Amino acid sequence: MTATPNQPPVSLAPMLSVRRGVEALAFYKAAFGAHELFKIEDNGSVVAEISVQGAKFWVADESPPHQNFSPETLGGCNSPTRPGSTRPPRRPRSGARSRGQGSVSGT
């Protein structure tokens, strides 16, 4: 996609819903050298835009009244899963890791 001269480029900034947002921000700063670009902190909750090596994303404390839940609340996990499937993800295709593609989950 080519940028139009009179329009700014399109960008996406994902939002991570977490518990203990203040602790999460401290973690991203220590672990990845994240920089705060914007932050609102109120009554122990936080919403912040941060950047890690130029990649911007948001971190926000969960807000169940607004249907914004953290993986911890939803019983999330740190491995690839597919909704409605009891079968575990397939193993990486031959050579996928050596090409730097990471794991490949089944469809």
Buried (B, 14 or more C-beta within 10 A) or exposed (E): EEEEEEEEEEEEEEEBBBEBBBEBBEBBBEEEEBBEEEBEEEEEBBBBBBBBEEEBBBBBBBEEEEEEBBBEEEEEEEEEEEEEEEEEBEEBEEEEEEEEEEEBBEE
